Amino acid sequence: MHAIEKIMARAAGEKEVTTGQIVNCRIDIAGINDLYLQTVRSFEEMGGIKVAAPDRVIVFFDHYAPASTIIQAENHKHFRTFCSQQGIEQLCDVNCGVCHQVLADRGMSGPGKIMVVTDSHTTTHGAFGAFGTGVGATDMGVILSTGSLWFRVPEIIRINLEGELGPGVSAKDLILHIIGKLGADHAVYKAVEFCGPLLKRLSISERMALCNMTTEMGAKTSYIQPDDITFDFLREKGVEKFETFFTDPDFSYAGEYNFNATGLTPRVAAPHSVDNVFPLEDYAGTRIDQAYLGTCTGGRVEDIASAAKVLGGRKVHPEVRFLVVPASKDVLLEAMAMGHIQTLVQAGATLVSPGCAACLGTHQGMLTDSEVCITSANRNFPGRMGDTGAKIFLSSPASVAAAAVAGEIVDPSPYFVTGRPL
């Protein structure tokens, strides 16, 4: 069996499982974000009275935080009441940050766990060797009632990563390149495993970016075999015990692909599809109205540090709005302690409270018709960040910062090569 299948088998109380099998798994972490008040309604409509395992439930205010409409404020109020009534102690209120980053910050994501959140980018937790997947309100209502949920054991594809990332090139560029080559529908209800020698040189932050974006290939979940980088990160969070699974050497994958990062240049996903990927130089000179640094894909400390390297001693272009949205309060505090936030604000960036903000097109940085935005987020569909007439380019944090300075899409690599003129 694959490690993912072993995780599912353990959670289902089975000795083994096979591709296509339907299994009912005990959920280790059930997360609900503030988009999904319908979860509470579904739970009650099913006849739910008492949440089965409140200690395994965590509620996040991230998509609507702080509330910008009366309806959003009402959602938060209902959730606070529900958590109080049900004994759900883990309520991450306004300013905690994006659900996936908060789970990482708290050491709640880890090897062998079944992580289910009402957010499609729960694949992020494959970076820790967990089975992470997103569900809707009805399925989460079932989890609240029973503590379990059914899954179909997915096919698994393997992506081998080799070579070296060059200066100014990040894991975000690499995953955009992969999605551009394989397509947005390549991994529908499949699991995507990343492996290969390059992983040994990628931090947890970069691994999270890789796994997060597998959702944009249609993946059900993702996986990276836990190693010393994983364990060191978790120990820093106070976690000492791990249940790690390994893939049997004779396991047969549904597909295998090799990608060499050596020589890869910065990438962008141009409007209006995540797999509409090109070398960034193809769009160099494209004027922008907004640069957006943040989200569960590109709002971590390393991402903010990358932007600060670009902005240090420089100013945001006068015709550009540069929004910086830390992925969590912990990220914000660490980035402040390192001086990165101060660097960005002094350069003219606008600091937004930790959360999703404009990523989903509800508040804090909306776009109007014909505006152009470059963002470290994960989606560029029409209307994703506001008006359907806006154009969204997906890129790395470094590319976002470089565009904020230049007022147009530019190659960020010169900022990361010692001694090279800018």
N, C-alpha and C positions, 0 to 999 in steps of 0.2 A: 504493500500500500504506500501511497504518498503520505507525507507528514500531514497534509490537510485532511486526508481521509482518516488518519489515525486520530486527529483532533475531533472530527465528527463522530467517529466510532466511540471514543471515550465519552463524549457528551450524550450520546444516544444509549449508552450502556450495552453496546454491541462489541463483539470480538473483532469483527471486520465489516467493512462496507465496500460497495463497488459503485462504479460510475452509473448514474441513472437511478440508483436506489433512493427511495423516499425514507427519510429517517426523522425521528422526533428528538430534537436536541435540547438539553438543559442549557439555558442561557446564563453566561457568567456575568455579563454587563449588559443592561438594557438602558439605552439612552433615549431621551425624548427632548427634541428641541421645541422652541416656542412657536414654530410654524404649525405644530401638530396638536392643537387643543382637541382636534377630532379624536385623538387617541383616547382621551378621557371620556368623551362621549361614546365612542365605540365600546370601551370597557363597560360603561354603565348600561348601554343598550344590549349588551350580551348578558346582562344580569349580574355583572361583577359588583361585589360588595367590598371585599377586602383584597388588596394587592397581595399576590402569592408570596413574593420575596422582595419586600421594600428595600432591604439592604443591598440588593443587586440592581436597583433602579437609580438612575441619576437624571435630573432634569436640568436643561441648559436654556438660559436666555441669551441667545447669540444672534439669531437672524433678525430679531426685532428689538435689539437692545442698543441704546435706550429706546423706549417706545416713542414712535413719532406720530401715531394716530390714536384715537380713543379706542378703536377696536384692538389694536396691539396692546394697549394698557389693560384692557379688559381680559385679554388672553393671559397676560402675566398674573393678573389678580386671581383668575380661576386656577391657574397652576399653583400659585402659592397656597391657596385654600386646599386644593387637592393634596398637595404634599403634606400639609399639616394634618389633615384628616387621616391620611393613609400611613403616616409615620415614615415618610420618605425624607430622610435627613439630608440627603445630598441634592440640594437645590443650588445650582450655580446661577446666581442672580446677575443683574446688570453689572457689567465690567469684568466678569470672570473670563470671558473670551469664547472662542470657537470650540465647539464640543470636542473635536478630535485632538486639538492641542491641549485642552484642559485634561483630557484623559491621559495624555502623555505626561503632562506636567505632574500629575498626581500619582504616576506609576501604576495606573489602573489598567493599562494596556500591556499585555505581556505574552510570552510564549504559551501556546496551547489553549488560550482562552477563546470562547465564542463571544464576540462583541457584536451587538446588534443595536443600531441607532437609526432613528427616523431621519436619516440623511444619506444620500446616495454615495457620498465620498467616504463612507466608513471602511472602504477598502484600504484606507490609509494605514490601518492597524496591522496589515500584513508586514509592515516594516519591523514589527516586534515579534513576528512568528505567530500572530494570532489569526483566527478566522474572523474577519471583519466584514460585515455586509449591511446594507441599508434596507429598511422595510417601510411600508406605509402604515397608516393609522390603525387599520383593522388588524394587521398582523401584530402590531405592538400592543393592541388591546388584548389579543390572545396571550401574549407574553405576560402582561400584567395579571391576567386571570390565572395562568397556569405555571408561569416560570419557564415555559418551553415553547418551541416552535418547530414546525416541520421544514425540512429542506430537501431538495434533490441533490444528491452528490454530483458535483460538477465535473466535467472534463477538465483536464489541466494541461496548459501549455507552458513551455519553458523558454525564457528569453535569457540567453547568455551574453553577458556584458564584458567586453575586453578593452584593452587599450588604456589611454589616459585622456582625461579632459584637459583641454588647453586653457590658457589664461582667459578669464572672462567668460568661460563656458561652464555651464552648470548642469546638474541632473535634470533641471527643467528643460533645458535645450535638448538633452538626450531623449527624454520621454516624448517631447513634441516630435522629434525626428522619428521615433519608433511608431507613434500613432500615425504620423503622416505616411509611413511606409506600409503599415499593416491595415489601416483604416479604422473608422469609428465603430464598425460593427463586427470587427474580427473576433472579439472574445465574448460575444453575447452568452451569458450564463456559464461562462467558463471561469476557471481560476487561472491567474497568471502568476507564475513563479519567476522571480529574478535570481540569477545566479552568475557565477563567473568571477574572474580575478579583480575586475574593476570595483566590485562591491567592497572589497577590503579597504578601498581608499575613499569610500563614501560614508559620510557621517549619518547619524540617525535622521537629521533634518533632510538630507538629500534622499535618503531611502524613503522617507515619508512622502516626499514629492513624487517619486517614482510610483509608489503604491497608490497614492491618491488619484493620480491621473489614469490608472487602469480603468476607472469608471468610464472614462471617455472612450474606451475601447469596448464598452458593454460588459465588462467583467463582473462576475458575481462576487469575487473576492480576489485577494492577492496574497503573495507569500514570499518572504525572504528568510532563509534558514538562520535562526538566531546564532550569534557568535559573540566573541569577546566585546565587540562594539556595542551589541545589544545589551549584554549583561552589565557592562560598565555603566551604561546610561541608566539602567534600572537600579543598579546599586546606588547611584547618585540620588535617586528618588526614594531610597530607603527600602527597596525591594530586595530580598535576599533569596527567596525560594522561587524556582522556576520549574515548570513541567514542560520539558522540551521533547519534541518528537522529531524523528528523522525519516527520510524517504528511503524505502528499500532500494538497493542497487539495481534490481531487475524491473523497477517500475517502468511502465510504458506510457510515454506522454502522447497527448493528442496532437501535438505539434511542437517543433523546436526551431528556434531562430537565433542567429548570431548577429550581434551588433558591435562594431569596433568604434570606440569613441575617439581614437586618435585622428586628428585632423578635422574633427567636427567643428563647424563654425556656429555662432549663435543662430537660433531659429525663431521664427514667428509663425503662429497660426493666424492666418489672415481671415477677415470676415468671409462667410458667416458660419464656419464649421471648424471644429477642433482638429480635424484631420486635413484641413486645407493649409498644409505646412510648407514653408519655403525657407531658404537661407535668408537671414535678416537683411542681408545686403540687397536682396531683390526689392525691398521696400524702403531702403535708405532714402532719406529726404522727405518721407511722408510726414506732413505737418500734423501735430497732435494738439488737442485741447486739454486733455487730462492724462496724467500718469497716475496709476493706482498700484500701490505696493501693499499687499496684505493677503488675507484669506487663509484657509487651511492648506493651500498649496504653497504660498510664498510670503507668509507673514511671520516667520520665525526669526530668532536672533541672528542667525547666519545671513538671512535675507536682508535684514535691516542693516547689518554690518557691511554687507556688500554695497548697499545703496550709500551708506555713509562714506565709504571709501571713494565713491564717485563724486559725492557732493562736497567732500571736505575742501574748504577754501573756495568753493564756487557758489553760484546762485541758481535757483530755479529760474528758468526762462520766464520773462515777464508775461507772456501770453499763455502760460501753462499753469493749470492747477495740479499740484503734486500732493496727493493724499496718501498718508502713511497710516496703516491700520494694523497694529500689533495683533498677533493671533490670540494672545491671552494676556492677562494681567501679569503673570510671571514673566512672559516675554518682554513686556513693557518695562518692568522693573529691572530686569537684567540688562536690557538694551540701554536704559537710562544710566545704570551703574557703570557701563562701559563708555558712556558719553555719546553713543550713536544717535540717540533721540535728539539731544541738544544740537548735534552737528546738522541734522536734517532740518530741524525747526529754524535754526539760525540761517540756513541756506534758503529758507522760504517755503518749506513743506508745511502742510496742514496736518496736525496730529488728530486722529480720530480715535474714539474709545475702542478698546478691544472688542472684536466681534466680527460679524460677516459684512456689516455695512452695505455698501452699494453692490457687492458681488452678485446678489440675487435681484437687484433692481427694485428695492423698496425704500431706501433712504440713504442719507450720508454720502452723497457723491453721484447723484443721478445724472444721466446724460440726456441731452435734448436732440432734436432732429439734426442730422448731418454732422454732429460732433464726432471727433475721433479720440479714442482712448487706447492707451497701451497699458496692459495690466499683467500682474503676476498670478492672476486667478486661473481658473480651469475651464471656463466656458465663454464662448463668444457668439452665441445664438442671437438672432435679431430680438431686441427687447430685453436682453439679459440684464443690462445695467440701466434701463430706462427706455427711451423712445426707440421704436423699431427702425427708425431711420439712422440711428447712430451706428458707428463702425468700431468694432472692438478687435484689437490685436493682442493675442496672448504671447507672452515672452517670459524671459527670466527676470528676477529682481534687478540684476545688473543692467539689463537692457532697458527696463523701466526707468531706472535712475538716470541712465545716460540720456534717454529721450527727454526726461524732465529738464535737464541742463540745456540740451541743444534746441528744444522746441520741436524736434522732429525725430523720427526713428534713425538711430545711428548705432554703429558697432561699438559695444562697450569694451571690447578687448584691450584697446590702448590704455585704459585706466588701470589695467591689471598687469602690465608689462613694465617692469622696472627700467627706468631710463628712457623709455620711449616717449617722444613728444606728444602732447595732447592738442 
